[in-house]
């Protein structure tokens, strides 16, 4: 805890300033909270913490993050993909803050490379390829949307926007 005194315009003072959480939009707090709650109901409260030292779990967090972003980008409405992405980022941030080992440690820089590049990084960002390795013209090269929500996502349903109002229509999962 800092001993620095902060004096506000009103003359009130405190010994420490906190991060300004009020900058984060309410909808983000709500989305993240809903996703953590759904995960707790399905897997148990804070179950994800069991994966703190498991590099494969970290890789799956990353892969699920990208998967949900790509499905959202392509217009899939079978899940709340941005909420899911936010949850995966939040858990990766928490793991990093807790000192978890990085799941993809970079190899040592190539001493022969003029710019000190890491081996294998020369192809980063070359574009999407489908499962056969062929370049895609549009889309992700991953599975198509699942309108029936057959994956059993806790937030399954179709989201329709009518005017400025969003409406969620749940699918039966019996």
C-alpha positions as CSV (number, residue, x, y, z in Angstrom):
1,X,0.0,0.0,0.0
2,X,1.3,3.4,-1.0
3,X,1.8,6.1,1.6
4,X,1.4,8.8,-1.0
5,X,-1.5,11.2,-0.1
6,X,-3.8,12.2,-2.9
7,X,-5.9,15.4,-2.4
8,X,-9.1,15.8,-4.4
9,X,-10.6,19.1,-5.6
10,X,-13.0,19.0,-2.7
11,X,-10.1,19.0,-0.2
12,X,-10.8,15.4,0.7
13,X,-7.7,13.2,0.7
14,X,-6.8,9.5,0.6
15,X,-3.6,7.6,1.0
16,X,-4.0,5.6,-2.1
17,X,-5.9,5.9,-5.5
18,X,-7.6,2.8,-6.9
19,X,-7.8,2.0,-10.6
20,X,-10.8,3.8,-12.2
21,X,-13.1,0.8,-12.6
22,X,-15.9,3.2,-13.6
23,X,-14.3,3.6,-17.1
24,X,-15.4,0.0,-17.9
25,X,-18.9,0.0,-19.4
26,X,-21.5,-1.7,-17.4
27,X,-22.4,-4.0,-20.2
28,X,-18.8,-5.4,-20.0
29,X,-19.1,-6.1,-16.3
30,X,-22.5,-7.7,-16.9
31,X,-21.2,-9.9,-19.8
32,X,-18.2,-11.1,-17.9
33,X,-20.1,-11.7,-14.7
34,X,-22.7,-13.7,-16.6
35,X,-20.1,-15.9,-18.3
36,X,-18.3,-16.6,-15.0
37,X,-21.7,-17.5,-13.4
38,X,-22.6,-19.8,-16.3
39,X,-19.2,-21.5,-16.0
40,X,-19.6,-21.9,-12.2
41,X,-23.0,-23.6,-12.8
42,X,-21.5,-26.0,-15.4
43,X,-18.0,-26.7,-14.0
44,X,-18.1,-25.5,-10.4
45,X,-17.0,-22.2,-8.9
46,X,-13.5,-21.1,-10.0
47,X,-12.9,-24.5,-11.6
48,X,-10.7,-22.8,-14.2
49,X,-8.1,-22.1,-11.5
50,X,-7.2,-25.8,-11.6
51,X,-5.6,-25.1,-15.0
52,X,-3.2,-22.4,-13.6
53,X,-0.1,-24.5,-14.1
54,X,-1.4,-26.5,-17.1
55,X,0.0,-25.3,-20.4
56,X,-2.5,-27.3,-22.4
57,X,-5.4,-25.6,-20.5
58,X,-3.8,-22.2,-21.4
59,X,-3.5,-23.2,-25.1
60,X,-7.2,-24.2,-25.0
61,X,-8.1,-20.8,-23.5
62,X,-6.3,-19.1,-26.3
63,X,-7.9,-21.4,-29.0
64,X,-11.4,-20.9,-27.6
65,X,-10.8,-17.1,-27.6
66,X,-9.8,-17.1,-31.2
67,X,-12.6,-19.6,-32.1
68,X,-15.3,-17.4,-30.6
69,X,-13.9,-14.2,-32.2
70,X,-13.8,-15.8,-35.6
71,X,-17.4,-17.2,-35.2
72,X,-18.6,-13.7,-34.1
73,X,-16.8,-12.1,-37.0
74,X,-18.6,-14.5,-39.4
75,X,-22.0,-13.7,-38.0
76,X,-22.6,-16.9,-36.0
77,X,-25.3,-16.4,-33.4
78,X,-25.2,-19.8,-31.6
79,X,-23.5,-18.4,-28.6
80,X,-22.6,-15.1,-27.1
81,X,-19.1,-15.1,-28.7
82,X,-17.9,-11.8,-27.4
83,X,-18.8,-12.7,-23.8
84,X,-16.9,-16.0,-24.3
85,X,-13.9,-14.2,-25.8
86,X,-13.9,-11.7,-22.9
87,X,-14.0,-14.6,-20.4
88,X,-11.0,-16.3,-22.0
89,X,-9.0,-13.1,-22.0
90,X,-9.9,-12.4,-18.4
91,X,-8.7,-15.9,-17.3
92,X,-5.5,-15.5,-19.4
93,X,-4.9,-12.1,-17.7
94,X,-5.5,-13.6,-14.3
95,X,-3.1,-16.5,-15.0
96,X,-0.4,-14.1,-16.2
97,X,-0.8,-11.9,-13.1
98,X,-0.5,-15.0,-10.9
99,X,2.8,-15.9,-12.6
100,X,1.6,-18.9,-14.5
101,X,4.2,-20.2,-17.0
102,X,3.7,-19.0,-20.6
103,X,2.2,-21.9,-22.7
104,X,4.3,-21.0,-25.7
105,X,7.8,-20.1,-24.5
106,X,9.7,-18.5,-27.4
107,X,12.9,-20.3,-28.5
108,X,16.1,-18.3,-28.1
109,X,16.7,-15.7,-30.8
110,X,18.6,-16.9,-33.8
111,X,22.1,-15.6,-33.5
112,X,22.5,-15.8,-37.3
113,X,19.5,-13.6,-37.9
114,X,20.4,-9.9,-38.5
115,X,17.3,-8.6,-36.7
116,X,17.4,-11.1,-33.8
117,X,14.2,-12.7,-34.9
118,X,12.8,-15.8,-33.2
119,X,12.7,-18.9,-35.4
120,X,9.3,-19.5,-36.9
121,X,8.0,-16.0,-36.5
122,X,8.6,-15.1,-40.1
123,X,5.1,-16.5,-41.1
124,X,3.0,-14.7,-38.5
125,X,0.0,-12.9,-39.9
126,X,0.0,-14.5,-43.4
127,X,-3.8,-15.0,-43.5
128,X,-6.4,-17.7,-42.9
129,X,-6.1,-21.2,-44.2
130,X,-8.7,-23.9,-44.1
131,X,-8.3,-27.4,-42.6
132,X,-6.5,-28.6,-45.8
133,X,-4.0,-25.7,-45.6
134,X,-5.6,-23.9,-48.5
135,X,-5.9,-20.1,-48.3
136,X,-9.5,-19.0,-47.6
137,X,-11.1,-16.1,-49.5
138,X,-13.6,-15.4,-46.7
139,X,-14.4,-17.0,-43.4
140,X,-12.4,-18.7,-40.8
141,X,-11.7,-22.2,-42.2
142,X,-13.3,-23.5,-39.0
143,X,-16.6,-25.3,-38.5
144,X,-19.7,-23.5,-39.7
145,X,-22.2,-21.9,-37.3
146,X,-24.2,-24.2,-35.2
147,X,-27.7,-22.7,-35.3
148,X,-29.2,-25.6,-33.3
149,X,-26.6,-24.9,-30.5
150,X,-25.7,-28.6,-30.5
151,X,-22.5,-27.9,-28.5
152,X,-24.6,-27.1,-25.4
153,X,-23.1,-23.7,-24.7
154,X,-24.6,-22.2,-21.5
155,X,-25.6,-19.1,-23.4
156,X,-27.0,-20.8,-26.5
157,X,-29.7,-19.2,-28.5
158,X,-30.1,-16.9,-31.5
159,X,-29.6,-13.2,-31.0
160,X,-31.8,-11.0,-33.2
161,X,-31.5,-7.2,-33.3
162,X,-34.8,-5.3,-33.8
163,X,-34.2,-1.6,-34.1
164,X,-31.9,-0.8,-31.2
165,X,-33.2,-3.7,-29.1
166,X,-31.4,-7.1,-28.9
167,X,-33.7,-10.1,-28.4
168,X,-32.4,-13.5,-27.5
169,X,-34.4,-16.5,-28.5
170,X,-33.3,-19.6,-26.5
171,X,-33.1,-23.0,-28.2
172,X,-34.5,-26.1,-26.5
173,X,-31.6,-28.3,-25.4
174,X,-33.6,-31.2,-23.9
